[in-house]
Amino acid sequence: MDEDSRYEAVRSRDGRFDGAFFFAVETTGIYCRPSCPAVTPKRHNVRFFATAAAAQGSGFRACRRCRPDAVPGSADWNARADVVGRAMRLIGDGVVDREGVAGLAARLGYSARQVQRQLTAELGAGPVALARAQRAHTARVLLQTTDLPVTQIAFAAGFASVRQFNDTIRAVYASTPSELRAAAPQRRPARRADTPSAGIPLRLAHRGPYHAGAVFDLLAREAVPGIEEVSGAPGGRTYRRTLRLPYGTGIVAVDERPGSSGSARHRGGWLDARLHLTDLRDLTTAVQRLRRLFDLDADPYAVDERLGSDPRLAPLVAARPGLRSPGAADPEELAIRALVGPAAEQLVRRYGKALDVPCGTLTHVFPEPAVLAEAEPGGTLGALTAAFADGAVRLDPGADRDDAQAALLALPGLDGATVAAIRTRALGDPDVAPPDTDVPDSCRPWRSYAVQHLRTAGELEYR
């Protein structure tokens, strides 16, 4: 989009572009999402930015009405396979907070200077600024949804010091942490203390229509006892699962929200979730993994427009607008499950890590690849888990998809269909057609969604 097209999106308050770009108003010093309900500013006072971090770096503060930091992520970062797209996925997963810019660069196979230059040139902000914007959003969520002490929130959000935390909150939101907490809507009565086990309520935003039923059907069909469950009747189900995270473990519950098809102004909607974490530093990572699992950053308008032009797919798209291509909460777990199928339940019982406090039917975390590589060293499972354990195969958000596919195909016993499933789900590739599947090239770059439509309609079998 050129700037005139972006301004027209702002004038029409078109939520289809929330997260795709941001606009700032020079006379107010505030930046917003395109669908902001405020009075449309004059064109000559508007500046456009690719990321919230770039707007913040230019001295603009987040709008208190539209909360531009809470928009769905740009669909580009999941679709793109270049270094910028891979970097954005890794930053979203918290790599900069945990490993620094040097760690990010090492995962991408570039120097820190090259990564800085490419991100700044395209997005207007480097990795530190992008991570800082993410930390600010995490801090706001904790301030407004829990009664945790401010000091604890500062370190949980990834800040190095309370002073850095205070300065960032003032710069981004033009408020102190206490003022930001007081401004939270519908504050619940204060309690003596919150703990990570109390759970953090979240709204996981998406753009446009979201066909939740098909996603929850798939999760219910695949659920592995001990680590996952889906309860409730269709239309009001809850998906719960355990998570293995960098600093600890977690349990998440996500509610099905039927009819989440967006409003007349394309504002999209959200899924309600609650996170229980043993270490709050895992909040950002856990949220990003849920977003990938439920494919919440997709652009359903672009997908449906392309697939709807195909005569075979057009009626399927019309019947299920906003159908998503689910990803994975744990890429390595997904790959192992794609290989072993129903035997995953036995692996959980034998080698899964037991939760300190079971939660209903959730009793374990899926076993780590290194544990499985030692316990089951033979066959294809042993080769796959050993490759994960020694780093020969990487499926993290910044992995090169072509390199990962080649490494998987080189392992003994992995067939093309299994590797295609791993590339679609674990690597979040939106453009995968399994072998011997009739999906026309006209569906590119959304063939994964075409396959999902065909499977949901019963025209293809699920793997």
FENVEN-V329714 format. One record per residue. N is the residue number from 1. OMEGA is omega in whole degrees, -180 to 180 (none if undefined). Layout:
# FENVEN-V329714
N&OMEGA / N&OMEGA
This chain:
# FENVEN-V329714
1&172 / 2&-174 / 3&177 / 4&178 / 5&178 / 6&179 / 7&177 / 8&176 / 9&177 / 10&180 / 11&-179 / 12&-179 / 13&-172 / 14&-178 / 15&177 / 16&-176 / 17&175 / 18&-178 / 19&178 / 20&173 / 21&179 / 22&175 / 23&-180 / 24&-177 / 25&-174 / 26&-177 / 27&-180 / 28&-178 / 29&-176 / 30&173 / 31&-171 / 32&167 / 33&-178 / 34&-176 / 35&-178 / 36&-177 / 37&-179 / 38&178 / 39&-178 / 40&-180 / 41&177 / 42&-174 / 43&-174 / 44&178 / 45&-172 / 46&170 / 47&-177 / 48&-178 / 49&179 / 50&-177 / 51&174 / 52&-180 / 53&179 / 54&177 / 55&179 / 56&180 / 57&177 / 58&174 / 59&-180 / 60&-180 / 61&-179 / 62&177 / 63&180 / 64&-179 / 65&-173 / 66&178 / 67&-176 / 68&179 / 69&-175 / 70&-178 / 71&172 / 72&177 / 73&178 / 74&178 / 75&-179 / 76&-173 / 77&177 / 78&-177 / 79&-173 / 80&-180 / 81&-179 / 82&-173 / 83&180 / 84&177 / 85&179 / 86&179 / 87&-180 / 88&178 / 89&179 / 90&178 / 91&177 / 92&179 / 93&176 / 94&-176 / 95&-179 / 96&179 / 97&-176 / 98&-170 / 99&-179 / 100&180 / 101&179 / 102&178 / 103&177 / 104&-178 / 105&-180 / 106&179 / 107&-179 / 108&-179 / 109&179 / 110&173 / 111&178 / 112&-180 / 113&179 / 114&179 / 115&179 / 116&-177 / 117&-177 / 118&179 / 119&-179 / 120&-179 / 121&-175 / 122&-172 / 123&-179 / 124&-180 / 125&177 / 126&-176 / 127&180 / 128&180 / 129&179 / 130&178 / 131&179 / 132&178 / 133&178 / 134&178 / 135&179 / 136&178 / 137&178 / 138&179 / 139&179 / 140&178 / 141&-179 / 142&179 / 143&-172 / 144&180 / 145&178 / 146&174 / 147&178 / 148&177 / 149&-177 / 150&180 / 151&179 / 152&179 / 153&-179 / 154&-178 / 155&178 / 156&180 / 157&176 / 158&179 / 159&-177 / 160&-179 / 161&177 / 162&179 / 163&177 / 164&178 / 165&-179 / 166&-179 / 167&-179 / 168&-180 / 169&178 / 170&-177 / 171&-175 / 172&-173 / 173&-178 / 174&-180 / 175&170 / 176&176 / 177&180 / 178&178 / 179&179 / 180&177 / 181&-178 / 182&-178 / 183&-178 / 184&178 / 185&174 / 186&178 / 187&176 / 188&179 / 189&-179 / 190&176 / 191&-177 / 192&179 / 193&170 / 194&174 / 195&177 / 196&-179 / 197&179 / 198&178 / 199&179 / 200&178 / 201&-177 / 202&167 / 203&-179 / 204&-172 / 205&171 / 206&178 / 207&173 / 208&-178 / 209&179 / 210&-179 / 211&-174 / 212&-174 / 213&-178 / 214&179 / 215&-180 / 216&174 / 217&-179 / 218&-180 / 219&178 / 220&-179 / 221&-175 / 222&-169 / 223&178 / 224&-179 / 225&-180 / 226&179 / 227&-178 / 228&169 / 229&173 / 230&-177 / 231&178 / 232&-180 / 233&178 / 234&-176 / 235&179 / 236&-177 / 237&175 / 238&176 / 239&179 / 240&177 / 241&174 / 242&-179 / 243&169 / 244&-172 / 245&-174 / 246&-176 / 247&-177 / 248&179 / 249&-180 / 250&172 / 251&-178 / 252&173 / 253&180 / 254&-177 / 255&172 / 256&-179 / 257&-176 / 258&178 / 259&-180 / 260&-172 / 261&179 / 262&-179 / 263&180 / 264&179 / 265&175 / 266&-178 / 267&179 / 268&-178 / 269&-177 / 270&169 / 271&177 / 272&-178 / 273&173 / 274&-178 / 275&173 / 276&-174 / 277&173 / 278&178 / 279&-175 / 280&176 / 281&-180 / 282&-174 / 283&-177 / 284&-180 / 285&-179 / 286&-180 / 287&-179 / 288&179 / 289&174 / 290&179 / 291&178 / 292&179 / 293&-177 / 294&178 / 295&-173 / 296&-180 / 297&-180 / 298&174 / 299&-175 / 300&179 / 301&179 / 302&-179 / 303&-176 / 304&179 / 305&-179 / 306&-177 / 307&-179 / 308&179 / 309&179 / 310&-176 / 311&-179 / 312&-174 / 313&-174 / 314&179 / 315&178 / 316&178 / 317&179 / 318&-179 / 319&-176 / 320&178 / 321&178 / 322&177 / 323&-177 / 324&174 / 325&-173 / 326&178 / 327&-177 / 328&174 / 329&178 / 330&-174 / 331&-178 / 332&175 / 333&-179 / 334&-179 / 335&179 / 336&179 / 337&177 / 338&180 / 339&-170 / 340&179 / 341&-177 / 342&179 / 343&179 / 344&179 / 345&178 / 346&178 / 347&179 / 348&-178 / 349&-175 / 350&-168 / 351&-180 / 352&178 / 353&-179 / 354&175 / 355&177 / 356&178 / 357&178 / 358&-180 / 359&-177 / 360&180 / 361&179 / 362&-173 / 363&-173 / 364&166 / 365&-178 / 366&-176 / 367&177 / 368&179 / 369&-179 / 370&178 / 371&180 / 372&180 / 373&179 / 374&-176 / 375&-177 / 376&-171 / 377&-174 / 378&172 / 379&-177 / 380&179 / 381&179 / 382&179 / 383&-179 / 384&-177 / 385&176 / 386&178 / 387&175 / 388&-175 / 389&-177 / 390&176 / 391&179 / 392&175 / 393&179 / 394&177 / 395&-179 / 396&-174 / 397&-179 / 398&-178 / 399&173 / 400&-172 / 401&180 / 402&179 / 403&180 / 404&180 / 405&180 / 406&-180 / 407&178 / 408&-180 / 409&179 / 410&179 / 411&-178 / 412&173 / 413&179 / 414&-179 / 415&-175 / 416&-179 / 417&179 / 418&179 / 419&177 / 420&178 / 421&179 / 422&-180 / 423&180 / 424&-171 / 425&-175 / 426&-179 / 427&176 / 428&-179 / 429&-178 / 430&-171 / 431&-179 / 432&173 / 433&-180 / 434&179 / 435&178 / 436&176 / 437&-176 / 438&176 / 439&-174 / 440&178 / 441&178 / 442&179 / 443&179 / 444&2 / 445&-174 / 446&-177 / 447&177 / 448&178 / 449&176 / 450&177 / 451&180 / 452&176 / 453&-178 / 454&178 / 455&-180 / 456&179 / 457&179 / 458&-179 / 459&174 / 460&177 / 461&173 / 462&172 / 463&none
